[in-house]
Amino acid sequence: METLEVIISPDGRVEARVSGVSGQSCLEVTASLESDLGTVVHRELTVDYFASEASVSTALPVHTLH
């Protein structure tokens, strides 16, 4: 399940956390929010970011022709 959690601190700092999205798609999820709010000061990428979307399909058996 894809989720976007937005936390707004009393000092006005905004933190966005994306979960359930692999690869660079997480950046697309936050792009409009970042555009509306201004400059990104810090970005911390999670393990999900480095997981390629294609890696899911590598679990499928590979059949070779003889």
C-alpha positions in Angstrom: 0.0 0.0 0.0 1.4 3.4 -1.0 1.3 6.1 1.6 2.6 9.6 1.9 2.9 11.0 5.4 3.4 14.7 5.8 4.6 16.1 9.2 4.6 19.8 9.8 6.6 20.9 12.8 5.7 24.0 15.0 8.7 25.8 13.5 7.2 25.3 10.0 9.6 22.6 8.9 7.8 20.0 6.6 8.8 16.4 6.4 7.4 13.9 3.9 7.7 10.2 4.3 6.8 7.8 1.4 6.3 4.1 1.9 5.2 1.3 -0.3 6.9 2.7 -3.4 10.1 1.3 -4.8 12.7 2.9 -7.0 12.7 6.5 -8.1 8.8 6.6 -8.2 8.9 7.9 -4.6 10.4 11.2 -6.0 7.4 11.5 -8.3 5.1 11.1 -5.4 6.6 14.1 -3.6 7.4 16.2 -6.6 4.3 18.4 -6.6 4.5 18.8 -2.8 8.1 19.9 -3.0 7.4 22.3 -5.8 4.6 23.9 -3.8 6.6 24.2 -0.6 9.9 25.4 -2.0 13.5 24.3 -1.7 14.4 20.8 -0.4 16.9 21.3 2.3 17.6 17.6 3.1 16.6 14.3 1.5 17.1 11.0 3.1 16.6 8.0 0.8 15.4 4.7 2.2 16.2 1.2 1.1 13.0 1.1 -1.0 14.5 3.9 -3.2 17.4 1.7 -4.2 15.2 -1.3 -4.9 14.6 -1.4 -8.6 11.0 -2.0 -9.8 12.3 -4.6 -12.2 13.7 -6.7 -9.3 10.2 -8.0 -8.6 10.1 -9.7 -12.0 13.5 -11.4 -11.4 11.8 -13.7 -9.0 10.0 -15.4 -12.0 11.5 -18.6 -13.4 13.5 -18.2 -16.5 12.9 -20.8 -19.3 15.5 -21.4 -21.9 14.9 -22.9 -25.4 17.0 -25.9 -26.2 
